[in-house]
Amino acid sequence: MAVQKKSTKKQDSKPSSFVQNYLIGYNVVSGIAWAYVFKIIFTHMISGNSYKTLFNELGSTLIGVQTVAVLEILHSAVGFVKSGLMTTVAQVFSRLYICWGVFYLFPEDSVTQSFGVLLLGVAWSITEIVRYAYYVTSIKGISFYPLLWIRYTFFYILYPAGVTGELLVAIASLPYAKNLSPYLYYYYIVLMATYAPGFYVLYGHMIRQRKKQLNPTVKKNVESSTPPAVRSATKKKKL
């Protein structure tokens, strides 16, 4: 009787096909959107244009695509994915701060023409293209080691590059924030002060995750960091 009850509970915890299909659709669309962001950057730079004029082409698209990521907070809150809610909130908010609190609020030349625009644009877009592609293959139960390796290796360069880019544009916005409001200025200072400990924690977390994910002897750790839909689909495919 107890065994049957446990089995029923486990069965009830399985995600619906709607959740799986929704996550696949969301990840595919998001991956394509970030590929478009990268395409804008690539074509702009390969055409011989200066990084100082990149924001003119990239700005509105970058802000729009990143803003859609607010949905990922909802995904975590309702249990569609296993990602920690507070971690997701912190990651999404830090980028929204750059998009809306810096680019949108202070579209001054010293901000939009910063080298940080190119740095964060490349880092964000490549990171998200890989991440969303990885999620899609995982939900479909497809094991593709090169993609797994890229996801847990490229961050060594992309994460520091992204953080550096964010700080460059954030620092450039400080004089304008101060003119608008001293309170906003100090608020931005506090936000930037959180980058150092935040980087230390998240970078260390990714290094530990890399060891777990790329080590075939700890397969269970790979499954524990994926959405319920991923684990369900993977098990079903193996059967």
Steps between C-alpha positions, in 0.01 A plus 500: 500500500781739595688415180194573290450836670861596437470404136182703461663805654793469265266464206309814602824698515575439134461810282222507246567484129389863488788603728751306292373644172487850647859478624617370163321783321630763740859378475490472120359851456741645756796329336401638159456847648848496650642365174350808334668720760834335422434540127455875545830524688688278255380676184563841652857423600596295193385788280778711646280715720615628837374349822403855593209491255389146587233607747317694228418167332500273802342699783125451463534134400732420790270667752191326361650151484648523849175633647315187386728304735281625786290193417779285640426635846144377455623162376704457817224629729236256370738204486535463124878489551721402794706820500503681834256791502731751669791409272280545195369833629854626564625400156203644311490818709869576444446504125175695522690757705742541211229504233247729666691672779799584282432477125137612502527759776833649390549456123793743502797460267742417781272210594385367163841543339681311775703193408288328763208487255697271270632290789166433665322460167734222388512335843124507556405381152744207478420392856126498433522331160690213659281489812169487317629243250613286792160525668318396182716191448464410868121526496493286186718244676788545256851460636749712302834518678658780290213731596531396864873570490450841338236598757726417792827627351433823310389670821867524602534784249143613436403563861794731584455674164131558567557632851777730377274637228217559746727685740645718223160628389374525859798712603450721194141565609589617853543873422154508340346308786652749743355793307158338500496404867766455770298208634506327162874561478571331832255222418698426186822505701354238734386289206846505345655411835302175493668395176821384671343258751239400243769416247694299758195293598361436151839439337589251772161336458556458126843348557351246740217430257751441222675233703169329572348529153808386308574211736312190378522339844263757653214475255240567768639848551431579135134410538457688828568838334250454217128579482253225597403486133859421407539210742165354400573520128848354543378201701220436252738499206736256670212258556 
